[in-house]
Amino acid sequence: MQNIPGRAPDAPQPPGVPDVSVVVAVYNTMPYLTRCLTSLVRQTIGTGRIEIVAVDDGSDDGSGAELERFARLHPDVLTVVHQANSGGPAAPSNRALGLARGRYVLFVGADDHLGPEALERMVAAADRLGSDIVLGRMVGVNGRWVSQAVYGESRDEVTLYASALPWALSNTKLFRRSLIEEHGLRFPEDLPVLSDQPFTLEACFRAGRITVLADYDYYFAVRRDDETNATVSFRALDRLAGTRRLFELTRRLAEPGRGREWIHQRHFTWEVARLIGAEFLDLGADEQRQVCEGVGALHRAYASPYALKKLSAEQRLLLRLADAGHLAALKGVLACAAAGGPPVVVDAERAYAGYPCFRDPGLGLPDAWFDITEASRGRFAEQEFTPALTRLTGTGAEAGLEIVAHSSLAGLADFGPGTVRAETTLERGGERVVKSYAATVAADADGDGSVVRCTLPLSELFPHKDAPWERWSVRLVASALGESPHVPLAPLPTETRVPRPRRHRMRPYDVGVATPGTSELRITVRRLPVRELLRARA
């Protein structure tokens, strides 16, 4: 990338040359087009300093008539060109760009609109700093998601290599027109979608200074109610072609190294990941085959650990399957994910995603492709237990304390038997004994997470009537993959009584909660003195 300082101020322009040419490519954007054009003619910079060049790309919804209506109202501002439909925004954008006369060019989607002060602020910043490109903060409307990473703060200068700029490659920016003409930048007309991104990416490589303005809502990106925006709809094969072009352009213009891989990371995270997302299953068989082959080729040519860093383990697996040509396995992974995700297979202190193709003898895929140990350890250690039910059950030798708890971790049972147990601590005088009891784990039928059940036999905890344990406590201990969260249970009712055991003639015990000098809350059972028994019976 060239390292050119901010440009000197432009030479004085002949009379009548506007500061900004606003380019609008239009195709069936009613009723959004009306607000778009209204926001342009009401800019505080004044209509004397701007021109609007709108190219109607064969609209049949009244967009062409609306352009003509605005042209009659603002003949000195708006130029309208009508042409047969070209199949994408690139051709009308190029035609409008060929007619532009302004010192700067701003591209606006015909379904989007600007904040009133947008052009005035952006032109002032570009003139003051000598910027070739200015990004004004873009916000989404009607549920349109727009990454805000690059708009964290206003910055006089950013680069592709040391900012979130690669995550903002739409053409909805202010460009110095001399930069565009000097390098012959145009939109690739063979790309029905994503044609703005190669244009913007190359402009960013060629620019001397790129400025970010985050002090105002400059651009409002609108999601149409019917979701027919070119940038919102899927169109897998067209997106594959555009994504391939982005990788090729990056390799051509960026020096090898971490900077290039940073831009590749953006391409894999935003473009490639979408191609092998849930929408892949809705494609026809031939499209699935072509996308699988294309994504596999991109993985072979451009993947590196850093470029794939932001992808999930599942996305990295899908890329490997595409690279290996395992289309059926790829579809199986996506179907499994859509059905709730794979079980966790624990083997020799490692965790694996148990997709249908895991250890399929017909495929012979490496276990490492499915290894999710590190991620599973984190999820396992962060789970929370909440008591859902605690009650005393049975009498005599069958008397016990039943505990039902809820774990926030779905699929806890997948970690194997013995993963969760109830750990009791018994105390008498200076003696202290710890016992462990098995717990069962099942999926929570009423919601997310898992259910843990265990019953603690009081006859084992208090076997002797003459010298019973004075106090005991219980907590759940979960252990897997080297992580062992010791999770105390939350408070319980304190007025519950253990039924009188007939065979041992034990005294009743009181169930409650103790806080043993820490933040932990523990279930406790305390032997009731005779005087408390008499008072309770009275």
Secondary structure as UniProt FT lines:
FT   TURN            15..16
FT   STRAND          20..26
FT   TURN            30..31
FT   HELIX           32..41
FT   TURN            44..45
FT   HELIX           47..49
FT   STRAND          50..57
FT   HELIX           63..73
FT   TURN            75..77
FT   STRAND          78..83
FT   HELIX           90..99
FT   STRAND          104..107
FT   TURN            110..111
FT   STRAND          113..114
FT   TURN            116..117
FT   HELIX           118..129
FT   STRAND          133..136
FT   STRAND          138..141
FT   TURN            142..143
FT   HELIX           149..151
FT   STRAND          155..158
FT   HELIX           165..167
FT   STRAND          174..176
FT   HELIX           177..182
FT   TURN            183..184
FT   TURN            189..190
FT   HELIX           196..206
FT   STRAND          210..213
FT   STRAND          219..222
FT   TURN            225..226
FT   TURN            230..232
FT   HELIX           236..253
FT   TURN            256..257
FT   HELIX           258..266
FT   HELIX           267..272
FT   HELIX           273..275
FT   HELIX           278..282
FT   HELIX           285..302
FT   TURN            305..310
FT   HELIX           313..324
FT   HELIX           327..338
FT   TURN            339..340
FT   STRAND          344..347
FT   TURN            348..349
FT   STRAND          350..353
FT   TURN            356..359
FT   TURN            361..363
FT   HELIX           367..370
FT   HELIX           373..381
FT   STRAND          385..393
FT   HELIX           396..398
FT   STRAND          400..407
FT   TURN            410..411
FT   HELIX           412..415
FT   TURN            417..418
FT   STRAND          420..428
FT   TURN            429..430
FT   STRAND          431..438
FT   STRAND          440..443
FT   TURN            445..446
FT   STRAND          450..457
FT   HELIX           458..461
FT   STRAND          471..478
FT   TURN            481..482
FT   STRAND          486..488
FT   STRAND          496..497
FT   TURN            502..505
FT   STRAND          509..514
FT   STRAND          522..527
FT   HELIX           530..537
//
